[in-house]
Amino acid sequence: MINLLTVIGARPQIIKAAAFSRAVKEKFSSEIHEKILHTGQHYDDSMSSVFFTEMGIPNPDFNLGVGSCSQGKQTARMIEGIEEVLLSEHFDGVVLYGDTNSTLAGAVAASKMHVPVFHIEAGLRSYNMSMPEEVNRIVCDNLSSILFAPTVTAVENLKREGFSAASPVRFSGGKNQLVRQVGDVMYDNSLYYASQAETRSTVLKRLGLEKGSYVLATVHRDFNTDSRLRLSSIFKALLYLADSENIKIVIPLHPRTKKAISTNLEDDLLVKLSNCGNIVITPPAGFFDIINLERNAKVVMTDSGGVQKEAFFYGRPCVILRPETEWIEIIDHGAGILADAEFERIVEAYRKLVGREIVFPPLFGDGHASEHIAEMIVDYLN
């Protein structure tokens, strides 16, 4: 029996882990025994525990409860906690997702102890080293035994950096580093949960929304929330579109954004925001609620990588509130436009997407990425 430790810490990782855990339970239970470690990076119930409940994921076997603190302190505490767990019992491998501090900590702790690292969502690049996520994903890729790339672009990114299917990098035990294109576990989830969301979520009714008659907007990246100029520019554009297009804009507030708008948003914008009937501000949306909001929106506006993809999965055009994206395929196929935090670009991008006929080809695999990953891990460790 192969013993795996899955490390998660943030909402997107919980959702991705659900796909892998489901594959293990349904098709690999006789070969893989999985335990889950939650670092506590997202500790708010609305951003963490609610997803375990809604998605039927087993409660974590370990919870470090790290919480919010500086990047260095948070990562150090995670490394220490993960190392203690790895010392407490035998694990054959550590499964990591994406690009958070939890990902970085898991990669450092495991590799130092010669435990193979399996990185799901390897090869993504924004080429913006000012983003902590870019640093995290690059370090994790270099420490991983298998780099599970979701797309052709991710594989090409890795090739440019010297990674290859026949890598000369060799780990403890004589195992070579591998690069494998497997598809996207988030796409697995989108197919699995879409029909459930229709019956398990009442968010449209609760918020008085009609399908295709509103914009979904999410803002949580620190470079947007922590900048008075950027945050104000984004909300100015949202207010302008709400009024000029006479369309409702739904904004589920991430805890960081909720705090930031009270301190970093210009005073007159705060007043306009509270008085605009077309602006609908809600607490963070649960898993099935966010699926329904994404599936039925006219346009999605976001600085989240995960929400960009989910919008694509559900055939929704996306205005990307960042200067670059790791998911370049979305841009290349005309399903998304980079607008950064600039008022004019946000407004222009919205109007272009509304008037454009868009095709959403199957760029993210066959919906069985998690099964491919589990099978390759078994082959690697046997």
C-alpha positions, 0 to 999 in steps of 0.5 A, a space after each residue: 500500500 502506498 501512503 500519500 500525504 496531501 498538503 492543502 491550505 487554501 480554498 482552491 487547493 481544497 477543491 483540487 484535492 477533492 478531485 484527487 481524493 475522489 479518484 483514489 477512493 473510487 479507483 485506487 483504494 487498494 493501492 493508495 492510502 491518502 492522508 490530508 494535512 491542512 496548513 491553516 493558511 485559509 482559516 476562515 470557515 467561509 474560505 475553508 471548512 465549508 468546502 470540506 462539508 459541501 464537497 464531501 471531503 474527509 476532514 483533514 488528518 492533520 491541521 497545523 492552524 498556522 493562520 495569517 502572518 508574514 510570508 516568511 513566518 507563515 511559510 517557516 511555521 508550515 515547513 516545521 509543522 509538515 516536517 513533524 508530520 513526515 517524521 511521525 509516520 512513513 509517507 511514500 510521497 507528498 501531493 501538492 497543488 498550485 502555488 501557495 505558501 502551503 505548496 512551497 512549504 510542502 515541497 521544501 519539507 518533503 524534499 529535505 527529507 527525501 520524500 518524493 514530491 508530486 506537483 499538480 498544476 506544474 509548469 504554470 508561469 506568469 513571468 512576474 517574479 513580484 508575485 509570491 505565487 510565481 516564486 512558489 511554483 518555480 521552487 516547487 517544480 524544481 523540487 518535484 519528482 513528477 511535474 503534472 502539467 495541465 496543458 500543452 503550454 505548461 509543458 512548453 514552459 517547463 521545456 524552456 526551463 530545461 525540464 523534459 520527459 527524460 530529465 537528468 535530475 535524479 532523486 534519492 532512490 535513483 528515481 528520475 524527475 518526470 514531466 507529464 501532461 495530464 489535464 486539469 483536475 479542476 476540469 474534472 471537478 467542473 464536470 462532476 459537480 456542475 449538475 449537482 450545483 443546479 439543485 444544491 445552490 439557491 444563490 440566484 434566487 437568494 440574490 434575485 438574479 436572472 441567468 445571463 443578466 449579471 457580472 460576477 466579479 472577484 478580487 483578492 490578490 494582494 497587489 490589487 487589494 493592498 494598493 489604493 490606486 489599483 483597488 479604487 480603479 477596479 471598483 470605479 470600473 465596476 461602478 461605471 459598468 453597473 450604471 452605464 450598462 444597467 447590469 448587476 455586478 455580484 461581488 463575493 468579498 474575500 476576507 482580505 478584500 472586505 478589510 481592504 475596501 474600508 481602508 484602501 478605497 477612496 471615500 467617495 467610492 465607498 459611498 457610491 458602492 453602498 448606494 448603487 442598486 446594481 452592486 450586490 456585495 455578498 460574503 465569500 460564496 460556497 462551492 456550489 454557489 460559486 459554480 452557479 454564479 460562474 455558470 450563469 454570469 454574462 461575464 466574469 471579472 477576476 484576478 483569480 487563476 482558478 476562477 479564470 479557468 472555471 469561467 472557461 470550463 462553463 463557457 463564460 468570457 472573462 475580464 482578467 484583472 491582472 497584467 498577465 495570466 498563467 492561463 495564456 490559452 484563455 487569452 489565445 482563444 479570445 475567451 479572456 482579455 487582460 485588463 489589469 486594474 486600469 479603468 478604461 481597459 476593464 470597460 473596453 474588455 467587458 464591451 468587447 467580450 459581450 459583443 464577441 462570438 467565442 468558442 471554448 475548445 477542450 483545452 484542459 484534458 479529458 476530465 480524468 486528470 486525477 485518475 491519470 495522476 494517481 495511476 502515474 504515482 502508483 507506477 512511479 513508486 512501485 
